[in-house]
Amino acid sequence: MTATKELYIETLEKFLEVGKSFGRLIKSRTDGQYLDTLTPKNQKTINKISLSKIYGTNRFPFHTDCAYLKIPPKYILLRYVGNVENPTPTEIKEIDFNKLNIKEIEFLKNTIWIVKGQKSNFYSKIYDNGILRYDENIMTLSSPTENLIKQILDKLETKTIQWYKNKTIVINNWSSVHSRPLVSKNEINNRILQRLNIAYE
């Protein structure tokens, strides 16, 4: 599968059915649910550490979802169910090694990072055995070295996903990173996405 696939799903039941057709549903948090509801919030109203807590309505950095898991979900399903017309889009960058030089590819495949896991820290590469993992908020370089992430991301093409009611996308979380740009005040609690995390089977 390419980095993304677009669908139109009218009901929650169908959304869950489609999610299960891709594989086993997993929780993003041990105390969470299989279905996540994502919406911009004011930082002061959020208790748990998350991208929303860190960035609020500001732009999210490009990342893979659930990078803190030893094996992140392979697929992420997102479905727009909000009432805001022309909501802020989602941006996706697929890792394309053909656009990178040898030094950049080696950085992705060989550089060791410390990942802040759910229960304990562990070591990982950004790209390892076909799995992409990156989240600047929970990953730090294990030793002093030049961080090439920004120049790598700048080389990759950005795909913009425009949302409308019931539009659903399937993101290959092992081959792409995604971001949410700055959102407007009227989107707080109103730009609503449902999310399913799908494990590799």
C-alpha positions as CSV (number, residue, x, y, z in Angstrom):
1,M,0.0,0.0,0.0
2,T,1.1,3.6,-0.7
3,A,1.4,6.1,2.1
4,T,-2.3,6.8,2.1
5,K,-5.6,5.5,0.8
6,E,-8.9,7.6,0.8
7,L,-12.3,6.2,1.6
8,Y,-15.8,7.5,2.4
9,I,-17.4,5.8,5.4
10,E,-20.8,7.0,6.6
11,T,-21.2,5.2,10.0
12,L,-19.1,4.4,13.0
13,E,-20.0,0.7,12.7
14,K,-18.7,0.6,9.1
15,F,-15.5,2.5,10.2
16,L,-14.8,-0.2,12.8
17,E,-15.6,-2.9,10.3
18,V,-13.1,-1.4,7.8
19,G,-10.5,-1.0,10.5
20,K,-10.7,-4.6,11.5
21,S,-10.4,-5.7,7.8
22,F,-6.9,-4.2,7.9
23,G,-5.8,-6.1,11.0
24,R,-6.1,-6.2,14.8
25,L,-7.1,-3.0,16.5
26,I,-4.8,-1.8,19.2
27,K,-5.0,0.9,21.9
28,S,-2.8,3.9,21.7
29,R,-2.6,4.0,25.5
30,T,-2.9,1.1,27.9
31,D,-5.8,2.9,29.7
32,G,-7.4,4.1,26.5
33,Q,-10.0,2.8,24.0
34,Y,-9.7,1.2,20.6
35,L,-11.4,4.2,19.1
36,D,-9.7,7.6,19.7
37,T,-11.4,10.9,19.2
38,L,-9.1,13.7,18.2
39,T,-10.0,17.4,18.4
40,P,-8.1,20.6,19.0
41,K,-8.3,21.8,22.6
42,N,-6.9,24.6,24.7
43,Q,-3.7,23.4,26.3
44,K,-5.0,24.3,29.8
45,T,-7.9,21.9,29.6
46,I,-5.7,18.9,28.8
47,N,-4.3,16.7,31.6
48,K,-2.4,13.9,29.9
49,I,0.9,14.5,28.1
50,S,0.1,14.5,24.3
51,L,0.8,16.5,21.2
52,S,-2.3,18.5,22.0
53,K,-1.0,19.2,25.5
54,I,2.4,20.3,24.1
55,Y,1.2,22.3,21.1
56,G,-2.4,23.2,21.7
57,T,-3.9,24.7,18.5
58,N,-0.4,25.4,17.0
59,R,1.2,23.3,14.3
60,F,2.1,19.7,15.2
61,P,5.5,18.5,14.0
62,F,5.7,15.7,11.5
63,H,5.6,12.4,13.4
64,T,4.5,8.7,13.3
65,D,1.7,7.7,15.6
66,C,2.5,5.7,18.8
67,A,6.2,5.9,18.3
68,Y,6.5,5.1,22.1
69,L,5.3,1.5,21.4
70,K,7.9,-1.2,20.8
71,I,6.1,-2.0,17.5
72,P,4.0,1.0,16.4
73,P,0.7,0.3,14.5
74,K,1.2,-0.3,10.8
75,Y,-1.9,1.5,9.7
76,I,-3.8,4.5,11.1
77,L,-7.4,5.1,10.0
78,L,-8.7,8.7,10.4
79,R,-12.3,9.7,9.7
80,Y,-13.6,13.2,9.8
81,V,-16.9,13.6,11.8
82,G,-16.7,17.3,12.7
83,N,-19.1,20.1,11.8
84,V,-16.5,22.7,10.6
85,E,-16.6,23.3,6.9
86,N,-13.2,23.3,5.2
87,P,-11.4,22.2,8.3
88,T,-7.6,22.4,8.6
89,P,-6.1,19.7,6.5
90,T,-3.7,16.9,7.5
91,E,-0.3,16.8,5.9
92,I,1.6,13.7,5.0
93,K,5.1,13.0,3.9
94,E,6.1,9.6,2.6
95,I,9.7,8.4,3.1
96,D,11.2,8.2,-0.4
97,F,14.8,7.0,-0.2
98,N,15.3,8.0,-3.9
99,K,15.1,11.7,-2.8
100,L,17.8,11.3,-0.1
101,N,21.6,11.1,-0.3
102,I,23.6,8.3,1.2
103,K,24.4,10.2,4.3
104,E,20.7,10.9,5.0
105,I,19.7,7.3,4.3
106,E,22.4,6.1,6.7
107,F,21.2,8.6,9.3
108,L,17.7,7.1,9.1
109,K,18.9,3.5,9.1
110,N,21.9,3.5,11.4
111,T,21.6,6.3,14.0
112,I,20.5,5.1,17.4
113,W,17.8,7.0,19.4
114,I,16.5,6.8,22.9
115,V,12.7,6.4,22.9
116,K,10.6,7.3,25.9
117,G,8.3,4.3,26.1
118,Q,5.1,3.8,28.0
119,K,6.8,2.0,30.9
120,S,10.5,2.3,30.2
121,N,13.0,3.8,27.7
122,F,14.4,1.7,24.8
123,Y,16.7,2.1,21.9
124,S,15.6,2.3,18.3
125,K,16.5,3.6,14.8
126,I,14.2,5.8,12.9
127,Y,13.9,3.2,10.1
128,D,14.5,-0.4,11.1
129,N,13.3,-3.6,9.4
130,G,10.8,-1.7,7.3
131,I,9.3,0.2,10.3
132,L,9.4,4.0,10.5
133,R,9.4,5.6,13.9
134,Y,9.8,9.3,14.6
135,D,8.4,11.7,17.2
136,E,10.7,14.5,18.3
137,N,8.9,14.8,21.7
138,I,9.8,11.3,22.9
139,M,13.0,10.6,20.9
140,T,16.5,11.9,21.6
141,L,19.8,11.0,19.9
142,S,21.7,8.5,22.0
143,S,25.1,10.2,21.3
144,P,26.2,13.6,19.9
145,T,25.8,13.6,16.1
146,E,24.4,15.9,13.5
147,N,20.6,15.7,13.4
148,L,19.5,15.5,9.7
149,I,15.8,15.2,10.3
150,K,14.9,18.7,9.2
151,Q,16.8,18.5,5.9
152,I,15.4,15.0,5.2
153,L,11.8,16.2,5.8
154,D,12.4,19.3,3.6
155,K,13.3,17.0,0.7
156,L,10.1,15.0,0.9
157,E,6.9,15.9,-1.0
158,T,4.0,17.0,1.2
159,K,0.6,15.5,0.4
160,T,-2.3,17.6,1.7
161,I,-5.5,15.8,2.8
162,Q,-8.6,18.1,2.7
163,W,-11.4,16.9,5.0
164,Y,-15.1,16.7,4.6
165,K,-17.8,14.9,6.5
166,N,-17.2,11.1,6.7
167,K,-14.0,11.2,4.6
168,T,-11.6,8.5,5.8
169,I,-7.9,8.0,5.1
170,V,-5.7,5.0,5.8
171,I,-2.2,6.1,6.6
172,N,0.7,3.6,6.3
173,N,2.4,4.5,9.7
174,W,5.5,2.5,8.8
175,S,6.3,4.5,5.7
176,S,5.1,8.1,6.3
177,V,5.0,10.9,8.8
178,H,2.0,13.3,9.2
179,S,1.2,16.7,10.7
180,R,-1.6,19.0,11.6
181,P,-1.1,22.7,10.7
182,L,-2.2,25.6,12.9
183,V,-6.0,25.4,13.5
184,S,-8.4,28.3,13.9
185,K,-10.3,29.1,17.2
186,N,-13.6,28.0,15.7
187,E,-12.1,24.5,15.3
188,I,-11.5,24.0,19.0
189,N,-13.6,21.0,20.0
190,N,-15.2,21.0,16.5
191,R,-12.6,19.7,14.1
192,I,-13.2,16.1,15.1
193,L,-11.4,13.0,13.8
194,Q,-12.0,9.4,14.8
195,R,-8.8,7.2,14.8
196,L,-8.2,3.5,14.8
197,N,-4.7,2.0,15.2
198,I,-4.1,-1.2,13.3
199,A,-1.3,-3.7,14.3
200,Y,0.7,-5.7,11.8
201,E,-0.4,-9.3,11.7
